[in-house]
Amino acid sequence: MNNYRSSKLYKSLTPYMATALAEGFNEGENASREEQLIAWQYLHDTTLGYRLQGWYGRTLQFMLDKKLIQRT
């Protein structure tokens, strides 16, 4: 499993940019799979993804279960 937390992108993310990359809207429209996973890791780590609409939390749980992102 990749350590997305050490990436340059992860360190520069803002809440807006993370949601844009994760969901694929506006600036995140052409995000690579890795960029999307980095954004989801950020949303998990900051707990922002659990405070947004339910779809985010369910998607985060799925990604954790499939080990696409790390719990801690």
C-alpha positions in Angstrom: 0.0 0.0 0.0 1.2 3.5 -0.9 1.9 6.0 1.8 -0.1 8.9 0.4 0.6 11.1 3.4 4.2 11.7 2.4 3.3 12.9 -1.1 3.8 16.5 -2.1 0.1 16.7 -3.2 -1.2 15.5 0.2 0.8 18.1 2.0 -0.6 20.9 -0.2 -4.2 19.9 -0.2 -7.0 22.1 1.1 -10.5 20.8 2.0 -11.9 22.2 -1.3 -9.2 20.7 -3.5 -9.4 17.3 -1.7 -13.2 17.2 -2.4 -12.7 18.3 -6.0 -10.1 15.6 -6.6 -12.0 12.9 -4.8 -15.3 13.6 -6.5 -13.8 14.7 -9.9 -15.4 18.2 -10.3 -13.8 21.4 -11.5 -10.1 21.3 -10.8 -10.3 17.6 -10.0 -11.9 16.7 -13.3 -8.8 15.0 -14.8 -7.3 13.6 -11.6 -5.4 10.4 -11.8 -6.3 7.4 -9.7 -3.4 8.1 -7.4 -4.4 11.8 -7.0 -7.9 10.7 -6.1 -6.7 8.2 -3.5 -4.4 10.9 -2.0 -7.5 13.1 -1.7 -9.5 10.4 -0.1 -6.7 9.7 2.4 -6.7 13.4 3.3 -10.5 13.4 3.7 -10.2 10.4 6.1 -7.3 11.8 8.0 -8.9 15.2 8.6 -12.3 13.6 9.3 -13.8 16.0 6.8 -15.1 13.2 4.7 -17.2 12.0 7.7 -18.7 15.4 8.2 -19.9 15.8 4.6 -22.9 14.1 3.0 -23.3 10.4 3.7 -21.8 9.3 0.3 -18.3 10.5 1.4 -18.4 8.5 4.6 -19.7 5.3 2.9 -17.0 5.7 0.2 -14.3 6.2 2.8 -15.4 3.0 4.7 -15.4 1.0 1.4 -11.9 2.3 0.7 -10.7 1.4 4.1 -12.2 -2.1 3.9 -10.5 -2.7 0.5 -7.2 -1.3 1.9 -7.1 1.4 -0.8 -6.3 4.0 2.0 -4.8 3.6 5.4 -6.7 3.8 8.7 -3.8 5.3 10.7 
